[in-house]
Amino acid sequence: MTDRELARRTVKAGLIGGVTVVYLAAVGMIGDFNARNLIGDQVTLGRTLLALPAFLAGFLVTRPRVRGGEIEVMAPRRAVLAGIGCGALVGGITIAAVALVKVFSPNTVHDMWIAVTPALLSIITFGQSLPVAAVILILAGAALGAIGATLRMLPDKFRRPVSLGLMATFMAALLQRIIPTILIDLATKVGSGNPSLWSNWLYSTTFGGLTRIGAIVVFLAAAAVSVFWVRRGRSLRQRVESLASESRRVVTGGVALALLAVLIVLPILAGTVVSLVLGTVGIFMLMGLGLNIVVGYAGLLDLGYVAFFAVGAYMTGVLTATGNSGSSLHPQLPFFAAVPLVMLFAAFTGVLIGAPVLRLRGDYLAIVTLGFGEIARVLVVSDLLKKQLGGSLGLYHIPQHFIGVGFNDPERFFYLVAFFVLLAIFVTYRLSRSRIGRAWNAMREDEQVAEAMGISTVKYKLLAFAMGAAIGCLSGALFSVQIGSLEPLGFNIVVSITALAVIILGGMGSIPGVIVGALVLIGIPNLLDEFEAYRLLIYGAVLVGIMILRPQGLIPNVRRSRELQEEEVDQDSWARRTGDASVEATIALGGPGE
């Protein structure tokens, strides 16, 4: 890489980081999040958001890029200098924005951006005068950029433990209202004399965040786990794979029983609030597992998946509702008797939606399925089906008590959701390893070649829509039980976007990825009050970040990762042959990171 290319890349990273800081401050995230302490009373969530763009700019500017089919790695000295440069630029843009606010007066700017207040300016400038704050921000930005660049240039065996330690410390600090409660409940159950001692060393009772000792312990513990897994994980996997089939089944069964025991104990230890959140996470896991069949396995981009969510919810309501429920149909079936009928109807709906779009691909398919999702929403509120579905008033009196258990209790509802999630995981896993799953993979990689090899693409596309709908409708069925009533406003495009974001974040075609994606995108925001007002903004930022940093997802499917790497190499080769500067710049900023 020439000096000119490095300078251009450094300036781009610094500009993006600086604009990000200004935007986060202008929309109010830095000011609102500053109330939550992470470590003591010095490291707050707002200040972390203020520092993060400079760190990430230094990390990203040193990422290797593909040139001529080979990965080009930057020299360590140049990488650190680039990190310093882009980090200092982030700090410079931040202080320039503060200076502009002071020039035009905070009150004038506040009329345009209500989040820009004297308190926000004090947070950004650390309560110092403008010249002193400029020195602090530029030097701190340069230091953070250098740290990010250094972390990126470290060998993998060092970078992974440090990265995992930082992420674990950050997550433990965010969950400061959950983990201490679990520790105290656990201490009470085991008969500890002073249960609060279990959490006081880890979390500060004065400031609410991690103590300094607690932060160090969490960081070192996470880093140690990462080191152990790097050193022993591969040998453990090889040892398990070398076992006889019967012994391997015993090991697999033991792991499954351990996970089942964790699921049984989790709501008891976590309490009502966490159980309620986990129930919602399970609903989106089901939705993600169903959509993963359509998008991840078969490669059919579906933006109207909310239609199947609505089918599951309303069919369950119609079949099980009691009394004056808002519907003229009152079969009043038991829940477990209604579920198979709901799945059959959803599968039939999937075939009806899939049949007209068999010849469409890519963006055209996404637009048409988006239209089907809106059609479902309009039908729900229309006068045509008002007697059956309740119209704009929705359905109510959906039973939450069956088989002698009240599932309006979040802890009991968690067990119901866990049962269906485990069932869906088993079905989707078996499908992915079957002849059907291999046919879907072939279609996703190259539909024309798959058809030439004798695979009936029509048949397997319809099957993907049907199976995805049958599994996805379970999320709607459980949603109706969780709420006990249905309102049409809850079935909008945001549901489809959220389900798609879950599988993109976790990794398309990856079952563990769906689980992790749901926990990150649904679980964490629901546990943190500050995130609720910025939920969609965070979703967008997460998607953009994952597309740039790790397009294959957090826990990718191996086959899908190889496809993405091959696409990157092909794209790079095409850019070099044609001399397309825009494509080359895109690859330079967002090329493969490993």
N, C-alpha and C positions, 0 to 999 in steps of 0.2 A: 504494500500500500504506500503510495507516494505521500509526501508531506501535505500536498494540496488536498488530497482525498481525506487524509486524517483531520485536517483543519475543518473541512466542510462537514465531516461527520460529527466532530466535536461541537461545532456551532449549532448544528441541527438538534443534537441531543440536549444541549443547554437551553435552546429556545423552547423545545417541547417541555422540558422540566420547569422552566420559569413560568411559562403560560399555565401549566398545570397548577402551580402554587397559587398564582393570581386567581385562577378560576375557583379553586377550592375555597379560597378566602372570600371571594365575591358571593358565592352561593351560600355561605354560612357554615360550611362543614368544620373549618378550623376553629371558629368561635364556639360553635355548639359542642364540639367534641372535646374542647379544652377542659370542660368540667370533669371529665373522667380521668382520674390519675391511674397511670399504669405501674410505675415504680416510684414509691414514695410520693412526694408532692412536687418533684422536679420534672419527671418524665410523664407528660400527659399525652392523651391521644391526639389533641390538637397540635401540639409541638411535634409529635411523631409524624403527623401528616405534613407539617411544614418542612421536616427534614427528609422525608422519604423521596421526593422527586429528585433531589441532588444525588442521593445515594444510588437510586435506580438509573439516573442518567450516566453516572460513572460506570455502573455495571453493564449497561447496554452498549455504551460506546465502544467497549472493548470486546464485544462478542465476535467470535470468528465468523467469517463469511465465506461463501463458496465462490471460487474463482477457477474456471476451467475444469469443473468437476472435482476439484480438490479443496479441502478446508484450509483457509489461510488464517494463521494465528498471529496476533500482534505481539511485538517484542514487549517484554515487561516494562522497560523504562518508558517507552512511548505510550504504553497503556496507562501508566500512572499519570504521565503528563496530560494525556487526553482526559482522564478522569478529573484531574485538578482544574483543567480549563473549563469543562462543561459544568462542573459543580460551582465554580466561581461565577460563571455566567448565570446560573440559576439564582444565586444569591444577588447578583447585580440586577437582574430583572425584577426580583422581589422588592428590593429597596427602591428601585426606580418607580415601581407602582405605588409604593407608600409615599414617595416624594410627590408624585402627581396628585394623589389624594389630598395631601397637605396644601399643595398649590391651589387647587380648586376648592379647598375647604371641605372638611369631612361632612358638613351638613348638606352641601350641594350634592356630593357623591352619594350620600345616604338616601337622598330622594330618588336616585336611580337604582341603587343597590342597597336595599334595606339592611343587609347583613354587615355592611361596612360601617362600623361604629368605632368610637374612641377605644373601647375595650379590645376590639379586634386589632387595631393598630398597636396597642400596647403589647398584645401577645406577640405580634410579628417582630416588633422592635425590642422586645424583652424589657420594655419600660425605659429604654435609653433614648438619648437624643438621636437625631437623624444621622449625623456623621459617625457617632459611635456604633449605632445599629448597622450602618453600611459596612463598617470594618468587620463587625461580628458576623453578619450574614455572608459576606463574600468569603471570609476566611473559613467559616464553618461549612459553607457550600463546597469550597475547594477541598477541605478535609474529608467531607462525606463522599465527594466524588472520587477522591483518591482511595478511600476505604472500599467503595463499591468496585472500582477498577481492580484493586489488589485482590479482593475476594474472588472476582471473576477469573483472574489469572492464576489463582492457587491451583495446585493439582487436585484432581477430583477427590482423592482420599482425605484431603483437608477441607475442601470447599463444602462438601456434603454435610459433615458434622457441624460446621459453623452455621451453615444456612438452616439446618434443621433445629439447632439450638436457638437461633434467633426467632424462628417461626414459633417454636414451642413456648418460648418465653412470652412472646407477644400474645399468643392464644391464651395462655394461663392468666396473663394480666387482664385480657378482655373478659374472661369468665370469672371475674372476681366476686360476682354475686351468686355464682352457682357452686363452684368448687368448695369454698368454705362451708356452705350448708351441707354438702355431701360428706365432708370430713367430720363435721360435728355430729351428724346423724349416725355415721359409722362408729364414731367413738362412743356415742350413747348406747348403741346396740351391743358393743363389745364390753360395756361396763366400765369405761374409763372414768376415773375420779373427777377429772376436769376436762370435759370434751373440747372446750375452746382452745386448750393448749395445742390441739392437733392442727389448728389452722393459724394460730397467732404468729407462729414463727415464719409462716409462708406469706400471709397477707397482713397488711397493716390495719389495725382496728381504727386508727386515727384518720388515715388518708384513703383507705379502701383498696389501694393497689397492692402489688407485690412489695414485700420488703426487699432491701438490697440483697440480704442473704438468700431469701427465697428466689429472687431472680437468678442469682448465681447457681443455686442448686438446680433449678429447672433447666437452665442452659447446659450445665455440665451433664445432667442426667440424660437429656435428649441427645447431646453430642456423643455420649458414651454408648447409647443404644445404636446410634448410626454407625459408629466405629465397629461395634460388635457385629452388626448386620453385614457390613462391608467385608469384614474378615471371615465371618463364620456362615453368613447367609448362603453363599454359593455352595459351600461344602455340605451344609445341612440339606439343601435342595438335592444335591447330587446323591447324598446318602439315602434320602427318601426315595428318589427315583430308582436307585439300585436295589431297593428291597423287592422281595417277591410280591406278587399281586395281592396275596392274602394279608401280608404284613402291611402293605401300603394302605389297604382298606381299613385295617385296624387303626393306623395313624390318622387317616382322614376322618374316621369315625370319632376318634378321641378329640380331634380339633373341633369337629362339629358339635360334640357334646359340650365342650368348654364354651364355645360361642353361645350355645343355647342356654347354658347356665348364666352367662353374663346377661343375656336378654331377659331372663327371668328375674334376676336380682336388680337390674338397672333401675326400673321404675320405683322399686322399694327404696333404694338408696337416693335416687335423684329427687323424688318428691313430685308434687302435683304440677308445678310450673314447668319443669323440664319434661315431664311425661306428656304434657299438653303439646309442647313444642315438638317432641319426638313423634307424636302422633301425626302432626302436620307434615313433618319430614317424611314419614312413611307413606303418606298419601302422594307426595310428589315423587318419592322413589318408585311407586307403582306406575305413576304416569311416565316417568323417565324410562322405566324398563319396557313399557309398551312402545313408546316412541323410539327407543333404541333399536327395536326390531325393524321399524320402518326406515329410520334414518341411518342408524349405525350398521346394521346387517345388510339391508337391501339397497341402501344408498338413495332412498326416495325422500327428498326434502319436503316435509309436511309442516305447514304453518297453521293448519286448522285443527290441531289435535284437541282443542277445547271442545270440539263437537262430540268426541267420544267421552270426554269427561262429563259433559252435559247429559249424554245419553245414559251413562251409568247412574248419575245422580237422580235424574227425573224418572227413569224406569224403576229404580228402587223405591222412590217416593210413591209412584203410582201403584206399584204392586203391594207395598207394605203399609201405606198410610192408613190410619184408623180415624173414624168419626168424620167430622166436617173438616176435611183436609185441604179443601180448595179444588179437589178433582172429583169428577162424577164417577170415576172408576174406583171401586173399593174391594178388590179381591182379598185384601188384608192377609197376604201370604206371610209366613214366617220368613225372616231375613235369609236364612240359609237355603230355603226353598226358592226364593226369588233370585238369588245370585246366578244360578245356571241360566235362567231365562234371560236375565239382563245381559249375560255374556253372549248368548246366542243372538240376541237382538243387536248388540253392538257389533258382533262379527258380521252380521248381515248388513248393517249400516256401513261398515268398512268396505265391504264388497261393492255396495252401491256408490260410495264415494270414489273407490278405486277404479271402477269400470270406465268411467268417462275420461280418465286421465292416463290411460295406459300408454298412449303415444307421446306423452309430455315428459320432459326431463328438466332438471336444473331449476333455473329461476321461473320458468313457465309453470312447472309443476307446483312450486312454492306459492305462486300468485293464485292459481286455481284452488289449491287446498285452503289458502287463506280465505277465499270467497266462500268455500263450504263451511268454514268455521263461523263466518258472519251469518250465513243462511241459518245455521242451527240456532244462533242467538235470536235472530228475528222470529223464527218459528216459535221459540219458547214464549215470547211475549205477544205473539199475534192473537187476534180474536178467533182465528180458525181453530186453534187448539186450547182455547181458554178453558173450556169445560173439563178437558182432560189434564192440562198442565197448570191451570190456575192463572195464566196470563201474567200480567205485570205484578200481581200480588204473590205469585209463587205458590209453593206447596208447603204445608205444615202438618203437624201431628204425625211426623215420621217416627216410628217407635225406636227408642234407644234402649229398651229392655227386651231381651229375648234369651232363650235357653236359661232363664232364671238368673241372668246377670244384667246389671245396669251399666251399659257402656257409655253413659254420660259422665262417668268417673274417668278422668284422663288416664289413670294408671291401668284400669281395665281395658280402656279403648286401645292403649298401647299394645296390649297382648293380642287383640283382634287384628290390628294393623300388622303386627309382626308376623302373625300366622299367614296372612295373605302375601306379604312381602317375601317370606321364605318360599312359599309356594310358587310365586312368580319367578323368583331367582332360579329355582329348580327347573321350571319349564323352559325359561329362556336359555339356561345353560345347556340343557339337553338339546334344544333346537339348534344352538350354535355349533354343537358337535355332530349334528346329524347330517344326512344327505340334503335336507332342506336348507340348513345353514350354509353348507358349502355352495349350494346353488345361489343363495342370496349373495355370498361373497363374490362369486364369479360375476353376477349381474352388476354389483357395485364397481368392480374393477374395470370391466369392459362389457357392456351389455351386448354389443354386436358379436363379439367373440363368443360370449356365453351362448347366444342364440345359434351361432354357427356350430357350436359343439353339441347341440341337441337339447339344450336347456329351454324349456318352455317359459319364456319370460312373462307371458301373460298370466300363466298359472301361478307362478311364484310371486309376481307382483300382487295379485289379488290375495294370495295367501298371506303375504306380509301385512297388507292392510287389515285383513281379517284378524290375524293373530295379535297385531299391535292394538287393534280396537278392543279385542276381547280382554286383554290384560289391562289396558289403560282405563277401561270402564270401571274396573274394580276401585280405582281411586275415587271416581265419582260416587260409587255406591257407599264407600266408607265415609266420604265427605258428608253425605246426606245423614248418615247415622251420627256422625260427630256433632253436627249442628242441630239436627232434629227438624229443620225446615230449609226451604230453598228459595232463593231470590234470584231472578234472572240477571241482575247486575253483576253477580259473581262469576258469570261465564263469558268473559271477554277475551280479547286477543292477548292480554297480558299473561293469562294462564298458559297459552300456547308458547309464548316467548320464554316464559320462565322454565317450562319443561324442556324446551330446546336448549336453553342456557345451561341447565343441569347436565345434559349429556355432552355438550361441548366442553364445559369446564372439566368434567370428570374424564372424558375421553370417549369418542364415538365408537360403538361396538364393544365397549368394556363394561362388564357388570360391576366390578369393584369401582370403576369410575363413576357410574351412576350413583352408587351409594355415597361416595365421597362428595360428589357434586351436590347432591341434595343436602348433605350435612353442612356444607360450606355456604351454599346459596340460600337455603331455607332456615337451617338451624341457627346459625350465628346471628343473622339479622333479627330473628324472632326473640332471641335471648337478650339483645341489646336495644334498649329503648331509643338511643340516639340514632340508630340506623334506619328506623322506620320512615322518617321523613325523606330520606335520601335513597330509598330502596332501589328505584329504577336507575338512578344515577350510578349507584354502586354496581348494579347488574351490568350496565353498559361499560363501565370502567374495567370490570373483571373480564368481560368478553374481549374487549380490545387488548388488554394485557395478555390474556391467555393466547390470543391469536398471534401476538408478536413474540412472546417469550417461549411458549410451549404449545404450538398449534395442535399437537397430538393429544393434549389433555393432561391432567394430573396423573392419572393411572391409565396409560394408553393401552389399547389393544395392539399386540405385537405386529400383526399383519397390517393394521391401519398405519402404524408408525413407519413401516417400510414403504408403504404407498406414498406417504407424505414426503419422505426423504427422496424417493425417486422423482416425485414431482418437482421438488426444489432443485435437484440437479438438472433435470430437463429444462426447467424454466431458466436456470442460469446459463446453460448451453445455448438456448435460443436467444437470450439477450446478448450474449457475446457474438453470435453469428450475425444478428441483425443490427447490432449497435444501438439498441433501444435504451437510452439513458434512463428513462423513467422506470423501466423494469429493473435495471441494474441498481438504481437507488433504492428501490423497494427491497431487493434482495439484500443489499448492504445493511439496511436497518432491521429487517425481519428474517434474515436467513436462519438456518438451523443452528441451534445453540450448542449442540453436542457433537 
